[in-house]
Amino acid sequence: MAELIVALDLATARAALELVDRLGDVVRWYKVGPVLHVADGPAVVRGLTERGKAVFLDLKWHDIPNTVAGAGEAAADAGVAMATVHLTGGPRMLESAAGARRGRIALTGVGVLTSLDAAEFGAVLGRPVADLAQEQQRLVRLGMATGLDGYVTAAAEARAVRSLAGAGVAIVVPGIRRATDAVQDQVRTATPREAAAAGADYLVVGRPVTRAADPAAEARALVEDLRR
């Protein structure tokens, strides 16, 4: 069954770890993104690993090969279990990152963000985009030759990415919402069941849990949605 990752999109380590303690055994995986990492990254990662939690560091590294390789090594040293690299960094960057990890950290490639629609992504590329799934597959092919462990993709493209990349890679789907949740700034969302049916191994959810009056109850509801 697909596993839930709660995005700790909070401003301080104290707030993040208080939420983790409230969620208890309901959630094992947590995502640490740019805001929290800039504010209190090492403290959060340390606090999570001390609690026996798995850390998904989502900084979407996109830099020269040596810098990204060093970032991957540093994250592995800190106890991070999985991290993201941006596929548009190109083959040399991806190869360098994958080669430096030495099996200690899983690297997942990010292509088309779930906040983008076809028109916006076309503006980024400077050409019309007719099919975001094709664009995601094009970027995934860059990663396949470099030995990445998985890919972050919207649920709408997950089935195609799974078919392309095969059964041995991890598919991480962000933008998870229950049918009654607001989509906020996510353009391409999915329910847990929809994402799992499309081939997701990990489901990333943030504000529906972190801003809930009862975060543990909301997380349980998402897990139950997977089991129905």
Residue pairs with C-beta under 8 A, 6 or more apart in sequence:
1 196
1 226
1 227
2 192
2 195
2 196
2 200
2 201
2 202
2 203
2 226
3 28
3 29
3 201
3 202
3 203
4 27
4 29
4 176
4 192
4 202
4 203
4 205
4 219
4 222
4 223
5 27
5 29
5 30
5 31
5 56
5 172
5 202
5 203
5 204
5 205
6 19
6 23
6 27
6 29
6 30
6 31
6 204
6 205
6 206
6 209
6 210
6 219
7 30
7 31
7 33
7 58
7 174
7 204
7 205
7 206
7 210
8 16
8 19
8 20
8 30
8 31
8 32
8 33
8 36
8 44
8 210
9 33
9 35
9 36
9 206
9 207
9 210
10 16
10 19
10 35
10 36
10 210
11 35
11 36
11 39
12 36
12 39
12 40
13 36
13 39
13 40
13 43
13 44
13 47
16 30
16 32
16 36
16 40
16 44
16 47
17 44
17 47
17 48
17 51
19 210
19 215
20 27
20 30
20 47
20 48
20 51
20 53
21 51
22 215
22 216
23 209
23 215
23 216
23 219
24 216
26 216
26 219
26 220
26 223
27 53
27 219
28 53
28 54
29 53
29 54
29 55
29 56
29 81
29 202
30 48
30 53
30 54
30 55
30 56
31 56
31 57
31 58
31 204
31 206
32 41
32 44
32 45
32 48
32 55
32 56
32 57
32 58
33 58
33 59
34 58
34 59
36 44
37 44
37 57
37 59
42 78
45 55
45 57
45 78
45 79
45 80
46 78
46 79
48 54
48 55
49 55
49 78
49 79
54 81
54 82
55 79
55 80
55 81
55 82
56 80
56 81
56 82
56 83
56 172
56 202
56 204
57 75
57 80
57 82
57 83
57 84
58 83
58 84
58 152
59 71
59 83
59 84
60 84
60 85
60 86
60 110
61 67
61 68
61 71
61 72
61 83
61 84
61 85
61 86
61 89
61 97
62 68
62 85
62 86
62 88
62 89
62 93
63 71
63 89
63 93
64 93
65 92
65 93
65 95
65 96
65 97
66 96
68 85
68 89
68 93
68 96
68 97
69 96
69 97
69 99
69 100
70 100
71 83
71 97
72 83
72 85
72 97
72 100
72 101
72 105
72 107
73 100
73 101
73 102
75 83
75 105
76 101
76 102
76 104
76 105
80 105
81 105
81 106
82 105
82 106
82 107
82 108
82 149
82 150
82 170
82 172
83 105
83 106
83 107
83 108
84 107
84 108
84 109
84 110
84 152
85 93
85 94
85 97
85 107
85 108
85 109
85 110
85 148
86 109
86 110
87 94
87 109
87 110
87 111
87 139
87 140
87 142
87 143
88 111
88 139
90 142
91 142
91 145
91 146
94 109
94 142
94 143
94 146
94 148
95 146
95 147
97 107
97 146
98 107
98 146
98 147
98 148
99 147
101 107
106 149
106 150
106 170
107 148
107 149
107 150
108 148
108 149
108 150
108 151
108 152
108 170
108 172
109 139
109 140
109 142
109 143
109 148
109 150
109 151
109 152
110 151
110 152
111 135
111 136
111 139
111 140
111 151
111 152
111 153
112 121
112 132
112 135
112 136
112 139
112 153
112 154
112 157
114 154
114 174
114 175
114 186
114 187
114 188
114 189
115 185
115 186
115 187
116 124
116 132
116 187
117 132
117 187
117 188
118 129
118 130
118 131
118 132
119 129
121 129
121 132
121 135
122 128
122 129
125 135
129 135
132 154
132 156
132 157
132 188
133 156
133 157
133 160
136 153
136 154
136 157
136 160
136 161
137 157
137 160
137 161
137 164
140 151
140 153
140 161
140 164
140 165
141 164
143 151
144 164
144 165
148 169
149 169
149 170
150 165
150 169
150 170
150 171
150 172
150 201
151 161
151 165
151 169
151 170
151 171
151 172
152 172
152 173
152 174
153 161
153 171
153 172
153 173
154 173
154 174
154 175
154 188
154 190
155 173
155 175
155 188
155 189
155 190
155 194
155 195
155 198
155 200
156 188
156 190
156 198
158 171
158 173
158 195
158 198
158 199
158 200
159 198
159 199
161 171
161 199
162 171
162 198
162 199
165 171
170 201
170 202
171 199
171 200
171 201
171 202
172 200
172 201
172 202
172 204
173 190
173 195
173 198
173 200
173 202
173 203
173 204
174 186
174 204
175 183
175 186
175 188
175 189
175 190
175 204
176 189
176 190
176 191
176 192
176 195
176 203
176 204
176 205
176 208
176 222
177 183
177 186
177 189
177 190
177 191
177 205
177 208
178 191
178 192
178 208
178 221
178 222
178 225
179 191
181 208
183 189
184 207
190 198
191 225
192 203
192 222
192 223
192 225
192 226
193 225
193 226
193 228
195 203
196 203
196 226
203 222
203 226
205 219
205 222
208 218
208 222
209 215
209 218
209 219
209 222
212 218
